[in-house]
Amino acid sequence: MPTRPSTLQASVGLGLRRGLIKDLLAARTTDLDFLEVAPENWIGVGGAHGAALRELAERFPLSCHGLSLSLGGPAPLDVDFLREVRTFLDQHQVPLYSEHLSYCSDDGHLYDLLPLPFTEEAVHHVAARIRQAQDILGRRLAVENVSYYAAPQQDMDEVSFTNAVLREADCDLLLDVNNVYVNAINHGVDAHAFLAGIEPGRVVGMHVAGHFDESATLKIDTHGAPVKPEVWALLAEAYTRFGAQPTLLERDFNFPAFSQLLGEVQTIRRLQNEERRHG
């Protein structure tokens, strides 16, 4: 298995969304350290959007976060698609490719990230599929802890399930801090205990995002709002435990002025710098 890439190092990125292309093309290279793209949204894209991707990829390193591998699903992995992804990653010299620790398809795509049961059987199933994906991709894969709103079966808690998958698959973790917070509120668990329980050497990147407050006990992971103070605090705690890993600010819609997004990027930089000074 290839060694873990590290060229992103401690850095801050923003997701490449088509609604942000104009602003990203006008951005300074000092504003951001990398851009994150979903390969399935860009493979084979031509025209103005394809040209924009090529220009942005010349200015900013790319990280990739997939949406459709369905690592925990029942249907066989799409080997042809994985080979296309490998070509895209090689073409753009992408150091980090991540996917969701969930499933999203069976006979067809379900267009949602559905939770896996926290069982030994699920550990063996998803770990075998991650190993297969890594073999085809020729690189390590990072899986992301997802937000979930129903638990199909819980023979173990989420952190135990996550660690078991990481060990058996010998893969890495993309730690989504907002998802940790959302799950903690929705399911009445301890976000701090989740961070404390994750094996530190597996974390190679982080996500942070905003969510929607449906109520005091129900949070919806939307990526459509500013990051909440509680999530910023949890990100700082994550840096203390795992170091200032490459961190992406996720924003998928309800885009504010680009200067506001860069303000959140600067908050991430400040927290990373504080960790480097005190770590």
HUCORPE-V252945 format. One record per residue. N is the residue number from 1. RES is the residue in one letter. OMEGA is omega in radians with two decimals (NA if undefined). Layout:
((N RES OMEGA) (N RES OMEGA))
//
This chain:
((1 M 3.14) (2 P 3.12) (3 T -3.10) (4 R 3.10) (5 P -3.11) (6 S -3.02) (7 T 3.08) (8 L 3.12) (9 Q 3.13) (10 A -2.99) (11 S -3.08) (12 V -3.12) (13 G 3.13) (14 L 3.14) (15 G 3.08) (16 L 3.08) (17 R -3.06) (18 R 3.09) (19 G -3.13) (20 L -3.02) (21 I -3.09) (22 K -3.14) (23 D -3.12) (24 L 3.10) (25 L -3.14) (26 A -3.07) (27 A 3.03) (28 R 3.13) (29 T 3.08) (30 T -3.13) (31 D -3.03) (32 L 3.10) (33 D 3.11) (34 F 3.01) (35 L 3.09) (36 E 3.12) (37 V 2.96) (38 A -3.04) (39 P -3.07) (40 E 3.10) (41 N -3.01) (42 W 3.12) (43 I 3.09) (44 G -3.12) (45 V 3.10) (46 G 3.08) (47 G -3.07) (48 A -3.13) (49 H 3.08) (50 G 3.11) (51 A 3.12) (52 A 3.10) (53 L -3.13) (54 R -3.14) (55 E -3.13) (56 L 3.13) (57 A 3.05) (58 E -3.07) (59 R -3.07) (60 F 2.96) (61 P 3.11) (62 L 2.89) (63 S -3.10) (64 C 3.13) (65 H -3.03) (66 G -3.07) (67 L -2.87) (68 S 3.09) (69 L -3.12) (70 S -3.03) (71 L -3.14) (72 G -3.03) (73 G -3.13) (74 P -3.11) (75 A 3.12) (76 P 3.05) (77 L 3.12) (78 D -3.05) (79 V 3.14) (80 D 3.11) (81 F 3.12) (82 L 3.10) (83 R 3.06) (84 E 3.11) (85 V 3.13) (86 R 3.11) (87 T 3.13) (88 F 3.14) (89 L 3.13) (90 D -3.11) (91 Q -3.07) (92 H 3.10) (93 Q -3.08) (94 V -3.10) (95 P -3.06) (96 L 3.06) (97 Y -3.10) (98 S 3.07) (99 E -3.04) (100 H 3.06) (101 L -3.03) (102 S 2.98) (103 Y -3.05) (104 C -3.12) (105 S 2.94) (106 D 3.03) (107 D 3.09) (108 G -3.12) (109 H -3.10) (110 L 3.08) (111 Y 3.01) (112 D 3.11) (113 L -3.03) (114 L -3.03) (115 P 3.05) (116 L 2.98) (117 P 3.13) (118 F -3.08) (119 T 3.08) (120 E 3.13) (121 E 3.13) (122 A 3.08) (123 V -3.10) (124 H -3.10) (125 H -3.05) (126 V 3.13) (127 A 3.11) (128 A 3.14) (129 R 3.06) (130 I 3.12) (131 R 3.11) (132 Q 3.13) (133 A -3.14) (134 Q 3.12) (135 D -3.13) (136 I -3.12) (137 L -3.09) (138 G -3.12) (139 R 3.07) (140 R 3.10) (141 L 3.00) (142 A 3.09) (143 V -3.09) (144 E 2.96) (145 N -3.02) (146 V 2.95) (147 S 3.13) (148 Y -3.02) (149 Y 3.03) (150 A -3.12) (151 A -3.06) (152 P 3.10) (153 Q -3.10) (154 Q 3.01) (155 D 3.08) (156 M 3.10) (157 D -3.02) (158 E -3.08) (159 V 3.09) (160 S 3.10) (161 F -3.11) (162 T 3.12) (163 N -3.14) (164 A 3.10) (165 V -3.12) (166 L -3.13) (167 R -3.05) (168 E 3.13) (169 A -2.97) (170 D 3.11) (171 C -3.07) (172 D -3.13) (173 L 2.89) (174 L -3.03) (175 L 3.06) (176 D -3.03) (177 V 3.09) (178 N 3.12) (179 N 3.07) (180 V -3.12) (181 Y -3.11) (182 V 3.14) (183 N -3.14) (184 A 3.13) (185 I -3.04) (186 N -3.04) (187 H 3.06) (188 G 3.10) (189 V -3.02) (190 D 3.14) (191 A -3.12) (192 H 3.10) (193 A 3.09) (194 F 3.13) (195 L -3.12) (196 A -3.07) (197 G -3.11) (198 I 3.11) (199 E -2.98) (200 P -3.04) (201 G -3.11) (202 R -3.02) (203 V -3.10) (204 V 3.13) (205 G -3.13) (206 M 2.98) (207 H 3.01) (208 V -3.05) (209 A 3.03) (210 G 3.11) (211 H -3.14) (212 F 3.11) (213 D 3.07) (214 E 3.08) (215 S 3.13) (216 A -3.09) (217 T 3.11) (218 L 3.10) (219 K -3.12) (220 I -3.12) (221 D -3.00) (222 T -2.99) (223 H -3.09) (224 G -3.09) (225 A 3.06) (226 P 3.10) (227 V -3.11) (228 K 3.13) (229 P -3.13) (230 E 3.14) (231 V 3.03) (232 W -3.14) (233 A 3.13) (234 L 3.07) (235 L 3.10) (236 A 3.10) (237 E 3.11) (238 A 3.09) (239 Y 3.12) (240 T -3.10) (241 R -2.96) (242 F -3.05) (243 G -3.09) (244 A -3.10) (245 Q 3.03) (246 P -2.99) (247 T 3.13) (248 L 2.94) (249 L 3.14) (250 E 3.02) (251 R -3.01) (252 D -3.14) (253 F -3.03) (254 N -3.06) (255 F 3.04) (256 P 2.98) (257 A -3.08) (258 F 3.12) (259 S 3.10) (260 Q 3.07) (261 L 3.12) (262 L 3.05) (263 G 3.08) (264 E 3.04) (265 V 3.13) (266 Q 3.05) (267 T 3.08) (268 I 3.12) (269 R -3.13) (270 R 3.13) (271 L 3.09) (272 Q -3.14) (273 N 3.10) (274 E 3.11) (275 E 3.14) (276 R 3.14) (277 R -3.02) (278 H -3.07) (279 G NA))
//
